[in-house]
Amino acid sequence: MYERMARPLSIRLWPRVSLGLNTGPEASAGTGLQETVSMGERKRRIGMGLVGPGFVAAHHLDAVRRLGDVDVIAIAGSSQAATDRKAADLHVDKAYGSYQDLIDNPDIEVVHNTTPNYLHLDVSMAAIKAGKHVISDKPLAMTYAECSMLRDAAQAAGVVNVVTFNYRGNPLVQHARRMAAENDIGQLFFLHGRYLQDWMADDHVYSWRLDKKKGGSSSALADIGSHWCDLAQHISGLKIVAVLAEMTTVVKTRYAPAVPREAFSGKDGKVMDPVEIGSEDLASVLLRFNSGATGCLSVGQITPGHKNDLEIELNGRTGSLRWNQENQNELWIGRYDRPNSVMARDPSQLPDGARRYAQLPAGHNEGWSDAFRNVIDDAYSWIRAEGDTDARPATICTFADACQICAVVEAMLLSHQAGGVWQMVVDEASPSLKIRSTVPENGLLSEYVATKAGS
Ligand SMILES: NC(=O)c1ccc[n+]([C@@H]2O[C@H](COP(=O)([O-])OP(=O)(O)OC[C@H]3O[C@@H](n4cnc5c(N)ncnc54)[C@H](O)[C@@H]3O)[C@@H](O)[C@H]2O)c1
């Protein structure tokens, strides 16, 4: 359907400023920890445009504006009239009723894609075809097949490609990652946590996310479980290679407004129609990592009292780490042979690789949008480096990385559909990933377990 781009990957470098550069052998895996800072160089300005001006779009624009060296050229929405209104609200000079018109604007070098999931493929592919760099919000696309088309097209076109798994941009996440990489808590054997929200607890809340044609086959797992999986892999340096999932739809009938609303906008008293829901709002998943470590994850969007409760804990042989997004200025460090401690986000106590992600002094709490800004900052730094692999900041999730996360979510769907059996994660770009023990390379883990039990 989409032809590959002929343009080869350019490696011409722009002056690097404030980059967390991956210069070591781990760079291509995005796990390098080195940092190079050169002061006083003037950065060239970059023009960006955004397609899909809804909830998260405002945070993309806020982030690029805080950088100070990126110009917001235009936004494109679902119609000219709606986008004109949005442009006024968001203080953007130019509004397009068609994303292709935005992509065709020669002043726009980078396209941010914050459309509903079903438009991710078309919008990102059109931008790639036009030779624009793409910063897409997650998920990369609706299915693994779509994701791999985008991964291959972006690689062939040589454009910078980024998916905003924004929790990577938190300074204490970076510190936890460094501690894991430096064996500070010993060999990891258990990674567990949750991502629970309650914004869909009310059956009168409806989102395109719950329509399989617009959101995809999975709701909670693809929408927020994907964040947790990316974070677990990012902090630990491990990969999820097998899953066993149980998915539930707790709220089976919802009441949707005749006119669609943006995410998190709640009830507004208008007439609502009943809609039967087919995708999950709750899931429990067992995990296996490529090192042999195990894990478990709870995901829900209907759990009262849990607002944006992403929590991850890593247990190593000599220590544990726990980080909670709602209390993100603290990192719990557990020990069995000395007192536990809680580390505050204090730039003066953070090592180099994590310190540059802390924008404020200790006690001046940072939050979700600060971490988001950090990821966008790194994305533009990498764009200035023209996507040079060695210059890729570790917070960057590429289309290839996001493809693998999609493969993890699809494995969860397959596991559930098969009745709750172990399912291997199959990602063609990382075929060498295996469970360390003698589990077969492909096929169902449960079959292997059954075979072993019977043999
Ligand atoms: N990284 C995060 O933490 C995070 C948070 C929220 C959403 N997201 C992702 O961002 C994307 C958008 O989510 P949202 O919550 O902002 O949704 P939203 O519904 O609030 O916004 C989507 C916007 O896209 C517009 N749109 C619809 N059709 C369009 C078209 N043909 N052309 C251009 N624009 C069109 C809509 O009018 C709306 O303004 C989703 O993929 C979601 O998964 C990520």
The ligand as an SDF file (V2000), in Angstrom:
LIG
                    3D

 44 48  0  0  0  0  0  0  0  0999 V2000
    1.3540   10.3330   25.9720 N   0  0  0  0  0  0  0  0  0  0  0  0
    0.2720   10.3930   26.7220 C   0  0  0  0  0  0  0  0  0  0  0  0
    0.3360   10.3030   27.9520 O   0  0  0  0  0  0  0  0  0  0  0  0
   -1.0740   10.5600   26.0500 C   0  0  0  0  0  0  0  0  0  0  0  0
   -2.1340   11.1250   26.7540 C   0  0  0  0  0  0  0  0  0  0  0  0
   -3.3490   11.2790   26.0820 C   0  0  0  0  0  0  0  0  0  0  0  0
   -3.4910   10.8690   24.7690 C   0  0  0  0  0  0  0  0  0  0  0  0
   -2.4370   10.2910   24.1200 N   0  0  0  0  0  0  0  0  0  0  0  0
   -2.5640    9.8490   22.7200 C   0  0  0  0  0  0  0  0  0  0  0  0
   -2.7800   10.9930   21.9110 O   0  0  0  0  0  0  0  0  0  0  0  0
   -3.7160   10.7030   20.8840 C   0  0  0  0  0  0  0  0  0  0  0  0
   -4.8810   11.7010   21.0120 C   0  0  0  0  0  0  0  0  0  0  0  0
   -5.5210   11.5020   22.2560 O   0  0  0  0  0  0  0  0  0  0  0  0
   -6.3730   12.6780   22.9500 P   0  0  0  0  0  0  0  0  0  0  0  0
   -6.7010   12.1910   24.3080 O   0  0  0  0  0  0  0  0  0  0  0  0
   -5.6750   13.9600   22.8090 O   0  0  0  0  0  0  0  0  0  0  0  0
   -7.6890   12.6390   22.0430 O   0  0  0  0  0  0  0  0  0  0  0  0
   -8.7190   13.7950   21.7650 P   0  0  0  0  0  0  0  0  0  0  0  0
   -9.9570   13.1580   21.2930 O   0  0  0  0  0  0  0  0  0  0  0  0
   -8.7950   14.7150   22.9310 O   0  0  0  0  0  0  0  0  0  0  0  0
   -8.0570   14.6270   20.5610 O   0  0  0  0  0  0  0  0  0  0  0  0
   -7.9790   14.1360   19.2350 C   0  0  0  0  0  0  0  0  0  0  0  0
   -8.0740   15.3240   18.3010 C   0  0  0  0  0  0  0  0  0  0  0  0
   -7.9380   14.8750   16.9520 O   0  0  0  0  0  0  0  0  0  0  0  0
   -8.8730   15.5850   16.1580 C   0  0  0  0  0  0  0  0  0  0  0  0
   -9.1560   14.9240   14.8950 N   0  0  0  0  0  0  0  0  0  0  0  0
  -10.1260   13.9930   14.6250 C   0  0  0  0  0  0  0  0  0  0  0  0
  -10.0970   13.6900   13.3150 N   0  0  0  0  0  0  0  0  0  0  0  0
   -9.1040   14.4120   12.7610 C   0  0  0  0  0  0  0  0  0  0  0  0
   -8.5920   14.5470   11.4350 C   0  0  0  0  0  0  0  0  0  0  0  0
   -9.1090   13.8490   10.4080 N   0  0  0  0  0  0  0  0  0  0  0  0
   -7.5620   15.3860   11.2190 N   0  0  0  0  0  0  0  0  0  0  0  0
   -7.0380   16.0970   12.2260 C   0  0  0  0  0  0  0  0  0  0  0  0
   -7.4890   16.0340   13.5000 N   0  0  0  0  0  0  0  0  0  0  0  0
   -8.4990   15.1960   13.7570 C   0  0  0  0  0  0  0  0  0  0  0  0
  -10.0760   15.7080   17.0570 C   0  0  0  0  0  0  0  0  0  0  0  0
  -10.9720   16.7170   16.6200 O   0  0  0  0  0  0  0  0  0  0  0  0
   -9.4180   16.0520   18.3880 C   0  0  0  0  0  0  0  0  0  0  0  0
   -9.2110   17.4390   18.4850 O   0  0  0  0  0  0  0  0  0  0  0  0
   -4.1410    9.2530   21.0730 C   0  0  0  0  0  0  0  0  0  0  0  0
   -3.4400    8.4490   20.1720 O   0  0  0  0  0  0  0  0  0  0  0  0
   -3.7500    8.9340   22.5010 C   0  0  0  0  0  0  0  0  0  0  0  0
   -3.4000    7.5820   22.6940 O   0  0  0  0  0  0  0  0  0  0  0  0
   -1.2410   10.1510   24.7420 C   0  0  0  0  0  0  0  0  0  0  0  0
  1  2  1  0
  2  3  2  0
  2  4  1  0
  4  5  1  0
  4 44  2  0
  5  6  2  0
  6  7  1  0
  7  8  2  0
  8  9  1  0
  8 44  1  0
  9 10  1  0
  9 42  1  0
 10 11  1  0
 11 12  1  0
 11 40  1  0
 12 13  1  0
 13 14  1  0
 14 15  2  0
 14 16  1  0
 14 17  1  0
 17 18  1  0
 18 19  2  0
 18 20  1  0
 18 21  1  0
 21 22  1  0
 22 23  1  0
 23 24  1  0
 23 38  1  0
 24 25  1  0
 25 26  1  0
 25 36  1  0
 26 27  1  0
 26 35  1  0
 27 28  2  0
 28 29  1  0
 29 30  1  0
 29 35  2  0
 30 31  1  0
 30 32  2  0
 32 33  1  0
 33 34  2  0
 34 35  1  0
 36 37  1  0
 36 38  1  0
 38 39  1  0
 40 41  1  0
 40 42  1  0
 42 43  1  0
M  CHG  2   8   1  16  -1
M  END
$$$$
